[in-house]
């Protein structure tokens, strides 16, 4: 049974599926299941011999995806887990190489729209923000237990918020009188910390701080580069990896990981001969793709999305994936 009110608008759906599904008999991994929208579209492209493996650390997402993909049940393996564990999870399933991997980063519409998950600055809810409700660290601990310097670091680095120091200072001052308990209280503190003139420009004053705390709670940026490398290692020759990111910090990591595997020489410019022995592992498949104007109009949350795709270099592009 699908969780009540589970809604998620799948972003860059056709573009991502067109990019990564190259072999209908292959094995594909959806590292961020969400409601199963991308997974369903992948499965539509596969033959009866093809397979889809999906991961998510949110039990509600796994439940929704299970219901959505029930008609493909013989071709699907859905596993609770963090995409940082891709190597371990595939090994546990008896799967070696795969033909395509998709990451759809960030928070889902479902998580944003449920006040009790605490992700949204637009709705009052507990200070939670955990993608995996079983993990110990939540926004409550970050907001009420991190030092002023730690809060400043998180808000500045992960939110790219110019008023990070003032926001951190205001949070610490308020919590000395009474711990912050919910998202509405946090929004009030953030709004008070940002000067009125600055509040009149740009996005909601709490947007960047909420993004930063969410990233800290879920370790989103800390685990991303390692997960990408593990996924690329698992790709069969000719297999493709697609990554949809929603803000510059994520996209920068994706771009840098891909760039580091293109085989470009890293020797000093004046070196007489190449000694770095750079070897190309990936080839880029075009430039980053953005949503169409029609998609942005239909789903404004897709506005900042970017899709980057790369292909594993190898001979023949044969399907070396081993079915479990």
Residue pairs with C-beta under 8 A, 6 or more apart in sequence:
1 63
1 67
2 63
2 64
2 67
2 68
3 60
3 63
3 64
3 110
5 110
5 113
5 114
6 35
6 60
6 63
6 64
6 110
7 35
7 109
7 110
7 113
8 34
8 35
8 37
8 64
8 108
8 109
8 110
9 109
9 298
9 299
9 301
9 302
10 34
10 35
10 37
10 38
10 41
10 104
11 104
11 244
11 291
11 295
11 299
11 301
11 302
11 305
12 244
12 289
12 291
12 295
12 302
12 305
12 307
13 37
13 38
13 41
14 41
15 289
15 307
16 38
16 102
16 104
16 242
16 244
16 307
16 309
17 38
17 41
17 42
17 45
19 240
19 242
19 285
19 289
19 307
19 309
20 28
20 42
20 100
20 101
20 102
20 240
20 241
20 242
20 309
21 28
21 42
21 45
21 46
21 100
22 99
22 100
22 238
22 239
22 240
22 317
23 50
23 99
23 238
23 319
24 45
24 46
24 47
24 49
24 50
25 46
25 47
25 49
25 50
25 319
26 46
26 50
26 51
26 98
26 99
26 100
26 236
26 239
26 319
26 321
27 50
27 51
27 52
27 53
27 95
27 97
27 98
27 99
27 321
27 323
28 42
28 46
28 50
28 51
28 52
28 53
28 98
28 99
28 100
28 101
28 102
29 52
29 53
29 54
29 55
29 86
29 90
29 98
29 100
29 101
29 102
29 231
29 234
30 36
30 38
30 39
30 42
30 52
30 53
30 54
30 55
30 102
30 104
31 55
31 83
31 86
31 101
31 102
31 103
31 104
31 227
31 231
32 55
32 56
32 83
32 102
32 103
32 104
32 105
33 39
33 54
33 55
33 56
33 61
33 62
33 65
33 78
34 56
34 61
34 64
34 65
34 104
34 108
34 110
35 61
35 64
35 65
35 68
35 108
35 110
36 54
36 64
36 65
36 66
36 68
36 69
37 68
38 102
38 104
39 52
39 54
39 65
39 68
39 69
39 76
40 68
40 69
40 72
42 52
42 100
42 102
43 50
43 52
43 69
43 72
43 75
43 76
46 52
46 75
48 75
50 75
51 75
51 76
51 77
51 323
52 69
52 72
52 75
52 76
52 77
53 76
53 77
53 78
53 79
53 89
53 90
53 93
53 95
53 98
54 65
54 69
54 76
54 77
54 78
54 79
55 78
55 79
55 80
55 81
55 82
55 83
55 85
55 86
55 89
56 62
56 65
56 78
56 80
56 81
57 80
57 81
57 82
57 131
57 132
58 108
58 111
58 131
58 132
58 133
59 80
59 133
60 110
61 108
61 110
62 78
62 80
64 110
65 78
66 78
69 76
69 78
77 93
77 324
79 89
79 92
79 93
81 88
81 89
82 132
82 223
83 103
83 223
83 227
83 231
84 223
84 226
84 227
84 230
86 101
86 227
86 230
86 231
86 234
87 230
87 233
87 234
90 96
90 98
90 234
93 324
94 322
94 324
95 321
95 322
95 323
95 324
96 234
96 320
96 321
96 322
97 234
97 235
97 236
97 239
97 320
97 321
97 322
98 234
98 235
98 236
98 239
98 321
99 235
99 236
99 238
99 239
99 240
99 319
99 321
100 235
100 239
100 240
100 241
100 242
101 231
101 232
101 234
101 235
101 239
101 240
101 241
101 242
102 241
102 242
102 243
102 244
103 227
103 228
103 231
103 241
103 242
103 243
103 244
104 244
105 220
105 224
105 243
105 244
105 245
105 246
105 250
106 220
106 245
106 246
106 247
106 250
107 119
107 131
107 214
109 301
111 117
111 119
111 131
112 119
112 120
112 301
113 120
113 123
114 125
115 123
115 124
115 125
115 183
116 125
116 126
116 128
117 125
117 128
117 129
117 130
118 125
118 126
118 127
118 128
118 129
118 138
118 139
118 182
118 183
119 128
119 129
119 210
119 214
120 183
120 210
121 183
121 186
121 187
121 204
121 206
121 207
121 210
122 204
123 183
124 182
124 183
124 184
125 182
125 183
126 140
126 181
126 182
126 183
127 138
127 139
127 140
127 143
127 144
127 180
127 181
127 182
127 183
127 186
128 138
128 139
128 140
129 138
129 139
129 210
129 213
129 214
129 217
129 218
130 137
130 138
130 139
130 217
130 218
131 218
132 218
137 217
138 217
139 186
139 213
139 214
139 217
140 180
140 181
142 151
142 154
142 213
142 216
142 217
143 151
143 171
143 175
143 180
143 186
143 213
144 175
144 179
144 180
146 154
147 172
148 168
148 169
148 171
148 172
149 168
151 164
151 167
151 168
151 171
151 172
152 164
152 165
152 167
152 168
154 212
154 213
154 215
154 216
155 161
155 164
155 167
155 168
155 208
155 209
155 212
155 213
156 164
156 165
156 212
157 212
158 211
158 212
158 213
158 215
158 216
158 221
158 249
159 208
159 209
159 210
159 211
159 212
160 208
160 248
160 249
161 167
161 208
161 209
161 212
162 198
163 193
163 194
163 195
163 198
164 209
166 193
166 194
167 189
167 190
167 193
167 194
167 209
169 193
170 189
170 190
170 192
170 193
171 180
171 186
171 189
171 193
174 180
174 185
174 189
180 186
180 189
183 210
186 206
186 209
186 210
187 205
187 206
190 205
190 206
190 209
191 199
191 205
191 206
194 205
198 205
199 205
211 247
214 220
215 221
215 249
220 250
221 249
221 250
221 253
224 250
224 253
224 254
225 253
225 256
225 257
228 241
228 243
228 253
228 254
228 257
229 257
231 241
232 241
232 257
232 261
232 281
232 282
232 310
232 312
235 241
235 312
236 312
236 314
236 317
236 318
236 319
236 320
236 321
237 312
237 313
237 314
237 315
237 316
237 317
237 318
237 320
238 311
238 312
238 314
238 316
238 317
238 318
239 311
239 312
239 317
240 285
240 309
240 310
240 311
240 312
241 282
241 309
241 310
241 312
242 307
242 308
242 309
243 254
243 307
243 308
243 309
244 305
244 306
244 307
245 251
245 254
245 305
245 306
245 308
246 304
246 305
246 306
247 304
251 288
251 306
251 308
254 308
255 308
258 282
258 284
258 308
258 310
261 280
261 281
261 282
261 310
262 280
262 281
262 282
262 283
262 284
263 278
263 279
263 280
263 281
264 278
265 274
265 276
265 278
266 276
266 278
267 274
267 275
267 276
280 313
281 312
281 313
282 310
282 311
282 312
282 313
283 310
283 311
283 313
284 308
284 309
284 310
284 311
285 309
285 310
285 311
286 309
288 306
288 307
288 308
289 306
289 307
289 308
289 309
290 305
290 306
290 307
291 299
291 302
291 303
291 305
295 302
296 302
296 303
